[in-house]
Amino acid sequence: MYRHILFDMDGTMIDSEPYYVSCLRSVGEQVRGRPVGLSEARRVFSMNSRDALAALGIRPDQLRETMEAYDKLCFLPGKVPVIPGVLELLRRLREEGKRLAIYSARFTYEFSSDPAAIPLLPFFDEVIGVGERRSKPDPDGALEYMERHKLSRQEVLYVGDSEVDSLTAQAAGVDLALVEWKSWKNERRFPARYYCRCPDELLAICLGEQDKAPENARENR
């Protein structure tokens, strides 16, 4: 049974992609002087903000100022909802004694700056963001976490929504529960051990009750 659950943030716990993509397009167009297409912005959404803006053509000397403008726009209150059922899921997992950590491509400062993230933070023992380590899909954050807590890979479940999360879980050698509840669906299913349509399905997996989950959420063999 999984003792530690690592959660991605964007698209997994908060439905941020539609709004943040619009922010990337707006800020990117203002700075680089030409439109940012929807598909272009969606392609970089799973990156940290610095890498995403760089991939959109923002010059190195413009990055700091552009990141500040992007953060200011992204972190307006009331723009990004928590996925329905996620807060109850986190509460239940804590009641069952699970240790929870956020494992995200965000920079650490973003969690306390983002109004959408604030309701989630009390449920988590640890936040793993981008710092000195490389960003996902590099698995260093997960591997350091497991080493620090002396965990086997079988004791850890990673919960995410994107191809980056799938690649991260594969590189770390841990099981992935790929959630399929965000409003902008993935165009294809990425490799995962489980696929979850709602928080109750994920709860059953985390508690070792896969037989109680619908067939869609059971192990992908």
PEVEN-V921688 format. One record per backbone hydrogen bond with DSSP energy under -0.5 kcal/mol. NH is the residue of the N-H (numbers start at 1). CO is the residue of the C=O. If there is no record, write none. Layout:
BEGIN
nh/co
NH/CO
NH/CO
END
This chain:
BEGIN
nh/co
3/155
4/155
5/99
6/4
6/157
7/5
7/101
8/159
11/14
12/9
13/9
14/9
15/81
16/14
20/16
21/17
22/18
23/19
24/20
25/21
26/22
27/23
28/24
29/25
30/26
31/27
32/28
33/29
37/35
41/37
42/38
43/39
44/40
44/41
45/41
45/42
47/44
52/48
53/49
54/50
55/51
56/52
57/54
58/53
62/59
63/59
63/60
64/60
66/62
67/63
68/64
69/65
70/66
71/67
72/68
73/69
74/70
75/71
76/73
79/76
83/13
86/83
89/85
90/86
91/87
92/88
93/89
94/90
95/91
96/92
97/94
98/93
99/3
100/98
101/5
102/126
103/7
104/128
108/130
110/107
111/107
111/108
112/108
113/109
114/110
115/113
117/114
118/114
119/115
120/117
121/117
122/118
123/120
124/121
125/100
126/100
128/102
129/127
130/106
131/129
138/135
142/139
143/139
144/140
145/141
146/142
147/143
148/144
149/145
150/147
151/146
155/152
156/153
157/4
158/175
159/6
160/158
160/177
166/162
167/163
168/164
169/165
170/166
171/167
172/168
173/169
174/169
175/156
177/158
178/176
178/194
179/160
179/177
180/196
185/183
193/176
194/176
196/178
201/198
202/198
203/199
204/200
205/201
206/202
207/203
208/205
209/204
212/209
213/209
213/210
217/214
218/214
218/215
220/193
221/219
END
